[in-house]
Amino acid sequence: MAMDAGEIERLIKEALPDARVTIEDLRGDGDHYAALVQSTAFEGKSRVQQHQMVYKALQGKMGGELHALALQTGVPEDA
């Protein structure tokens, strides 16, 4: 079962309320997405820690409903 881009964004924003989230469906199949997530919560965190925060926000759906996610994270430039 594919996962909707809106659901991915909702889950991320639920965990990181100030997040700016951009989702792109890479193949149009609802299984392969690219996401850019920017949040002040990432400040002082390594890239690995930032990605772990996003994966945790996805509540175990990664690898199941969500097959592939190319993830870019960072702190907003105006933060």
C-alpha positions in Angstrom: 0.0 0.0 0.0 1.4 3.3 -1.1 1.7 6.4 1.2 0.3 9.8 0.2 2.7 12.8 0.2 0.3 14.7 2.4 0.4 12.0 5.0 4.2 12.1 5.1 4.1 15.9 5.5 1.5 15.6 8.2 3.5 13.1 10.3 6.7 15.2 10.0 4.9 18.4 11.0 3.2 16.6 13.9 6.6 15.7 15.3 8.4 18.9 14.2 5.7 21.7 14.2 8.0 24.4 12.8 9.2 22.2 10.0 9.2 23.4 6.4 8.5 20.2 4.4 8.8 19.8 0.6 7.8 16.4 -0.8 8.4 15.2 -4.3 7.0 11.9 -5.7 9.9 10.7 -7.7 8.1 8.0 -9.8 4.5 8.9 -9.5 3.9 5.6 -7.8 3.4 6.8 -4.2 6.3 4.6 -3.1 9.4 6.7 -3.9 9.7 10.2 -2.5 12.3 12.9 -2.0 11.8 15.1 1.0 13.4 18.3 2.1 12.8 19.0 5.8 14.1 22.2 7.5 13.5 22.7 11.2 15.1 24.7 14.0 14.8 21.5 16.1 17.8 20.2 14.0 20.1 23.0 15.3 23.2 21.5 16.8 22.3 18.0 15.6 24.4 15.9 13.2 22.9 14.9 9.8 22.4 11.4 11.1 20.5 12.7 14.2 18.4 14.9 12.0 17.4 11.9 9.7 16.7 9.8 12.8 14.3 12.5 14.0 12.4 12.4 10.7 12.3 8.6 10.6 10.9 8.6 14.1 8.2 11.1 13.0 7.2 8.6 10.3 6.2 6.2 13.1 7.7 3.0 11.6 6.1 3.4 8.1 9.5 3.6 6.5 10.2 0.3 4.7 6.5 -0.6 4.8 3.9 1.8 3.5 6.8 4.1 2.5 9.2 2.2 0.4 11.9 4.8 -0.4 12.6 8.3 0.9 15.6 10.4 -0.3 16.0 12.7 2.6 17.6 16.1 2.9 17.5 17.9 6.3 18.8 21.1 7.7 18.2 24.3 9.8 16.3 27.0 7.9 18.7 29.7 6.7 16.7 32.5 8.3 16.6 30.7 11.7 
